[in-house]
Amino acid sequence: MEWRINKGNTKCSVCEKKFEEEEDYYSALFDENENFTRKDFCATCWKRDALENLFSFWKTRITRQGKPIQKFVNIGLILDIFCRLEDSENVHKKNLRYVLALYLIRKKVFKFKNLQKQEDKECIVVQYPREDKEYYVFNPNMSEEEIESLTREMSDLLEYPYTEQGILNNV
């Protein structure tokens, strides 16, 4: 399963107003027919409570021309997506949750606790110290290529840089 990944727009998905330099706008992921799609909204058209199938969102800004672009991974957004995928039965989303757990361990947001067997499947147990919570994440036994492909898809979806090492970059 592949997501329909579209880059961020230069205009609002509702009123089609072009975003100006240094203007804040909202980007949102929608869960539509088991696929994630992205739409962008100007501040005027952003009505979070009126949006069907809203999965996650973040506020962003058009950078000023000539200013170097620095992109940082929004850990809160990654954590939010991870938590929202907890009860998903969709295989692609389970795989995504596993990759996000690995990423959050790498960024020291989660601490790896141990491996367990549950329902005859390997499960990693991670702790989120900030809230003293544990999460159980089933290991889908993906190949390195599958993990890299899923990481690249997520990177494209959120418009975060993808490095040669196959990880999201936040430097």
Residue frames relative to the residue before (quaternion, step in Angstrom):
aa qw qx qy qz dx dy dz
M 1.0000 0.0000 0.0000 0.0000 0.00 0.00 0.00
E 0.1286 -0.7774 0.6134 0.0531 3.57 -0.92 0.92
W 0.4182 -0.6725 0.5425 0.2801 3.55 -1.14 0.61
R 0.4164 -0.6274 0.5772 0.3158 3.53 -1.22 0.48
I 0.0493 -0.8355 0.5468 -0.0218 3.53 -0.06 1.30
N 0.0000 0.7774 -0.6290 0.0078 3.53 -0.76 1.02
K 0.5126 -0.6382 0.4801 0.3155 3.54 -1.03 0.78
G 0.6528 -0.4850 0.3906 0.4313 3.54 -1.28 0.26
N 0.4439 -0.7051 0.4954 0.2458 3.53 -1.04 0.79
T 0.4184 -0.6608 0.5515 0.2901 3.52 -1.31 0.27
K 0.7583 0.2548 -0.1714 0.5750 3.55 1.34 0.04
C 0.6463 -0.5405 0.3943 0.3668 3.54 -1.31 0.45
S 0.4929 -0.6741 0.4761 0.2755 3.58 -1.02 0.85
V 0.6982 0.4556 -0.2706 0.4814 3.60 1.17 -0.47
C 0.8307 0.2173 -0.0922 0.5041 3.59 0.46 -1.20
E 0.3691 -0.7712 0.4376 0.2786 3.58 1.36 -0.20
K 0.3248 0.7253 -0.5250 0.3047 3.59 1.21 0.53
K 0.4380 -0.6930 0.5110 0.2585 3.59 -0.91 0.95
F 0.4287 -0.6890 0.5218 0.2631 3.56 -0.94 0.91
E 0.3167 -0.7527 0.5557 0.1564 3.56 -1.00 0.93
E 0.6731 -0.4690 0.3755 0.4312 3.57 -1.28 0.30
E 0.8585 0.1029 -0.1330 0.4844 3.54 -1.09 0.92
E 0.4391 0.6679 -0.4736 0.3698 3.60 1.19 0.50
D 0.3707 -0.6966 0.5688 0.2320 3.56 -1.05 0.83
Y 0.0821 0.7670 -0.6352 0.0391 3.54 -1.13 0.71
Y 0.4395 -0.6966 0.5093 0.2494 3.57 -1.29 0.25
S 0.1564 -0.7396 0.6480 0.0927 3.52 -1.07 0.85
A 0.0581 -0.8173 0.5732 -0.0134 3.55 -0.94 0.89
L 0.2826 -0.7082 0.6199 0.1850 3.53 -1.22 0.68
F 0.1322 -0.7778 0.6126 0.0484 3.53 -0.99 0.92
D 0.3032 -0.7189 0.5999 0.1772 3.53 -1.05 0.87
E 0.1082 0.8077 -0.5614 0.1437 3.55 -0.14 1.32
N 0.8377 -0.1101 0.0296 0.5340 3.56 -0.52 1.21
E 0.6919 -0.5029 0.2540 0.4514 3.57 0.92 1.04
N 0.6319 0.4630 -0.3482 0.5149 3.60 1.21 0.50
F 0.3542 -0.6964 0.5732 0.2470 3.55 -1.18 0.56
T 0.0115 -0.7564 0.6538 0.0179 3.55 -1.04 0.83
R 0.3109 -0.7494 0.5613 0.1634 3.53 -1.20 0.59
K 0.0012 -0.7651 0.6438 -0.0123 3.54 -1.10 0.84
D 0.2468 -0.7655 0.5809 0.1255 3.56 -1.15 0.71
F 0.1237 -0.8085 0.5753 0.0073 3.57 -1.04 0.89
C 0.4266 -0.6461 0.5561 0.3022 3.57 -1.06 0.71
A 0.6774 -0.5084 0.3400 0.4087 3.59 -1.22 0.41
T 0.6369 0.5413 -0.3316 0.4374 3.60 1.05 -0.70
C 0.7463 0.4106 -0.2166 0.4770 3.60 0.92 -0.88
W 0.5264 0.6463 -0.4107 0.3694 3.59 1.23 -0.27
K 0.1301 0.7571 -0.6233 0.1461 3.54 -0.58 1.23
R 0.2728 -0.8294 0.4685 0.1348 3.51 0.31 1.34
D 0.7229 0.4690 -0.2637 0.4336 3.58 0.78 -0.98
A 0.6815 0.4901 -0.2880 0.4610 3.60 1.19 -0.39
L 0.5931 0.6000 -0.3582 0.3999 3.61 1.25 -0.09
E 0.3077 -0.7525 0.5577 0.1676 3.56 -0.74 1.08
N 0.8415 0.1887 -0.1677 0.4776 3.54 -1.18 0.73
L 0.3063 0.7465 -0.5301 0.2607 3.61 1.18 0.46
F 0.1892 -0.7987 0.5654 0.0812 3.56 -0.76 1.08
S 0.7696 -0.1666 0.1598 0.5953 3.55 0.88 -0.99
F 0.0612 -0.8037 0.5909 0.0336 3.59 -1.19 0.43
W 0.0590 -0.7726 0.6298 0.0553 3.54 -1.33 0.27
K 0.4168 -0.6756 0.5532 0.2527 3.52 -1.25 0.54
T 0.0049 -0.8017 0.5969 -0.0295 3.55 -0.94 0.86
R 0.2870 -0.7595 0.5654 0.1454 3.57 -1.29 0.13
I 0.4405 -0.6435 0.5564 0.2868 3.54 -1.14 0.73
T 0.3603 -0.7492 0.5114 0.2176 3.58 -0.75 1.01
R 0.5641 -0.5857 0.4678 0.3462 3.52 -1.24 0.55
Q 0.5523 -0.6156 0.4509 0.3355 3.57 -1.03 0.84
G 0.7939 0.2908 -0.2289 0.4825 3.56 -0.99 0.86
K 0.6018 0.5404 -0.3640 0.4618 3.59 1.21 -0.31
P 0.4832 -0.6669 0.4654 0.3243 3.63 -0.81 0.88
I 0.3786 -0.7280 0.5300 0.2139 3.55 -0.98 0.87
Q 0.0330 -0.7560 0.6537 0.0027 3.52 -0.89 1.02
K 0.0924 -0.7950 0.5986 0.0324 3.54 -0.71 1.07
F 0.1027 -0.7795 0.6175 0.0218 3.50 -0.96 0.97
V 0.4682 -0.6555 0.5133 0.2962 3.52 -1.04 0.77
N 0.3220 -0.7268 0.5796 0.1793 3.53 -0.88 1.00
I 0.2968 -0.7926 0.5089 0.1569 3.57 -0.10 1.32
G 0.6138 0.5554 -0.3492 0.4392 3.60 1.02 -0.74
L 0.6506 0.5048 -0.3078 0.4766 3.58 1.01 -0.81
I 0.6485 0.5076 -0.3170 0.4705 3.60 0.91 -0.89
L 0.6571 0.5048 -0.2999 0.4727 3.59 0.96 -0.88
D 0.6352 0.5317 -0.3226 0.4580 3.59 0.99 -0.82
I 0.6629 0.4904 -0.3041 0.4772 3.58 0.90 -0.91
F 0.6154 0.5514 -0.3356 0.4523 3.58 0.99 -0.86
C 0.7023 0.4728 -0.2728 0.4569 3.60 0.81 -1.01
R 0.6676 0.5114 -0.3032 0.4482 3.59 0.97 -0.80
L 0.6618 0.5031 -0.3020 0.4666 3.59 1.19 -0.46
E 0.3816 0.7890 -0.4389 0.1981 3.59 1.28 -0.20
D 0.8083 0.2845 -0.1463 0.4943 3.62 0.75 -0.91
S 0.3922 0.7407 -0.4726 0.2723 3.58 1.21 0.19
E 0.2944 -0.7466 0.5747 0.1597 3.54 -1.06 0.85
N 0.4981 0.6621 -0.4122 0.3791 3.58 1.31 -0.21
V 0.4897 -0.6998 0.4390 0.2789 3.58 -0.70 1.10
H 0.6568 0.5132 -0.3190 0.4511 3.59 0.89 -0.89
K 0.6733 0.4846 -0.2922 0.4759 3.59 0.99 -0.80
K 0.6052 0.5285 -0.3545 0.4784 3.61 1.09 -0.63
N 0.6429 0.5161 -0.3143 0.4708 3.56 1.01 -0.83
L 0.6327 0.5262 -0.3192 0.4700 3.57 1.01 -0.84
R 0.6462 0.5253 -0.3226 0.4499 3.59 0.91 -0.87
Y 0.6335 0.5263 -0.3209 0.4677 3.57 1.04 -0.79
V 0.6643 0.4948 -0.3000 0.4732 3.59 0.90 -0.91
L 0.6487 0.5052 -0.3197 0.4709 3.60 0.98 -0.80
A 0.6188 0.5315 -0.3461 0.4635 3.61 1.03 -0.71
L 0.6451 0.5101 -0.3196 0.4706 3.59 0.96 -0.84
Y 0.6455 0.5184 -0.3133 0.4652 3.56 0.98 -0.85
L 0.6869 0.4806 -0.2872 0.4634 3.61 0.89 -0.91
I 0.5916 0.5231 -0.3644 0.4935 3.59 1.18 -0.48
R 0.6561 0.5248 -0.3092 0.4457 3.56 0.90 -0.94
K 0.7249 0.4182 -0.2342 0.4948 3.58 1.03 -0.80
K 0.4688 -0.7237 0.3972 0.3142 3.57 1.36 0.23
V 0.3617 0.6869 -0.5244 0.3498 3.57 1.14 0.69
F 0.7456 0.2322 -0.1226 0.6125 3.55 1.10 -0.85
K 0.2464 -0.7146 0.6280 0.1849 3.52 -1.29 0.49
F 0.4162 -0.6813 0.5437 0.2588 3.54 -0.94 0.92
K 0.2006 -0.7940 0.5638 0.1072 3.59 -0.80 1.01
N 0.7435 -0.3261 0.2349 0.5344 3.57 0.71 -1.05
L 0.4585 -0.6155 0.5522 0.3255 3.49 -1.43 -0.09
Q 0.0401 -0.7874 0.6149 0.0130 3.55 -1.09 0.74
K 0.3482 -0.6688 0.5997 0.2679 3.51 -1.33 0.26
Q 0.0787 0.7647 -0.6350 0.0764 3.55 -0.86 1.02
E 0.8334 0.0103 -0.0403 0.5510 3.56 -0.82 0.99
D 0.6293 -0.5699 0.3004 0.4347 3.58 1.08 0.86
K 0.6168 0.4943 -0.3655 0.4914 3.58 1.15 0.56
E 0.4972 -0.6366 0.5018 0.3094 3.53 -1.19 0.64
C 0.0629 -0.7923 0.6066 -0.0212 3.52 -0.96 0.95
I 0.2466 -0.7359 0.6023 0.1866 3.58 -0.94 0.82
V 0.2340 -0.7423 0.6132 0.1349 3.53 -1.08 0.78
V 0.0398 -0.7924 0.6084 -0.0184 3.55 -0.77 1.11
Q 0.2626 -0.7488 0.5880 0.1567 3.53 -1.16 0.63
Y 0.2193 -0.7286 0.6352 0.1325 3.52 -1.10 0.82
P 0.2804 -0.8270 0.4599 0.1610 3.60 0.10 1.30
R 0.5925 0.6046 -0.3722 0.3806 3.58 1.01 -0.73
E 0.7877 0.2241 -0.1211 0.5610 3.59 1.07 -0.72
D 0.3812 -0.7457 0.4576 0.2989 3.57 1.34 0.14
K 0.4284 0.6735 -0.4743 0.3715 3.57 0.87 1.07
E 0.2416 -0.7337 0.6135 0.1639 3.51 -1.25 0.53
Y 0.1307 -0.7646 0.6268 0.0736 3.52 -1.17 0.72
Y 0.2445 -0.7369 0.6154 0.1356 3.51 -1.15 0.77
V 0.0376 -0.8092 0.5849 -0.0419 3.55 -0.69 1.14
F 0.3473 -0.7521 0.5231 0.2005 3.56 -0.60 1.15
N 0.3830 -0.7069 0.5537 0.2167 3.52 -1.01 0.91
P 0.2485 -0.8024 0.5240 0.1408 3.61 -0.47 1.15
N 0.3822 -0.7509 0.4590 0.2817 3.60 1.32 0.09
M 0.1860 0.7936 -0.5454 0.1950 3.53 0.83 1.07
S 0.4957 -0.6265 0.5069 0.3237 3.54 -1.20 0.54
E 0.6706 -0.4763 0.3696 0.4321 3.58 -1.27 0.29
E 0.6410 0.5344 -0.3190 0.4493 3.58 1.03 -0.82
E 0.6529 0.5053 -0.3124 0.4699 3.59 1.00 -0.81
I 0.6397 0.5107 -0.3226 0.4753 3.59 1.00 -0.81
E 0.6599 0.5047 -0.3076 0.4639 3.57 0.92 -0.89
S 0.6463 0.5225 -0.3166 0.4572 3.60 0.96 -0.85
L 0.6746 0.4865 -0.2889 0.4741 3.57 0.93 -0.90
T 0.6290 0.5237 -0.3259 0.4731 3.59 1.05 -0.75
R 0.6467 0.5138 -0.3132 0.4688 3.57 0.98 -0.84
E 0.6369 0.5290 -0.3234 0.4582 3.60 0.97 -0.85
M 0.6728 0.4892 -0.2906 0.4729 3.57 0.91 -0.95
S 0.6294 0.5362 -0.3216 0.4613 3.56 1.00 -0.82
D 0.6681 0.4876 -0.2927 0.4798 3.58 0.96 -0.89
L 0.6476 0.5425 -0.3179 0.4303 3.55 0.93 -0.89
L 0.7624 0.3553 -0.1819 0.5094 3.56 0.93 -0.93
E 0.3691 -0.7534 0.4536 0.3007 3.57 1.37 -0.12
Y 0.3855 0.6667 -0.5293 0.3560 3.54 0.88 1.01
P 0.5813 -0.5959 0.4099 0.3727 3.60 -1.05 0.66
Y 0.2253 -0.7381 0.6238 0.1240 3.53 -1.16 0.73
T 0.2278 -0.7977 0.5443 0.1244 3.58 -0.71 1.01
E 0.6835 -0.4843 0.3610 0.4098 3.53 -1.30 0.24
Q 0.6365 0.5385 -0.3344 0.4394 3.60 1.14 -0.52
G 0.5122 -0.6790 0.4080 0.3318 3.60 1.24 0.02
I 0.6138 0.5171 -0.3652 0.4716 3.58 1.10 0.59
L 0.5453 -0.5588 0.4844 0.3947 3.53 -1.24 0.31
N 0.2971 -0.7707 0.5446 0.1452 3.55 -0.96 0.89
N 0.0370 -0.8117 0.5819 0.0340 3.59 -0.84 0.80
V 0.4688 0.6623 -0.4584 0.3626 3.58 1.09 0.58
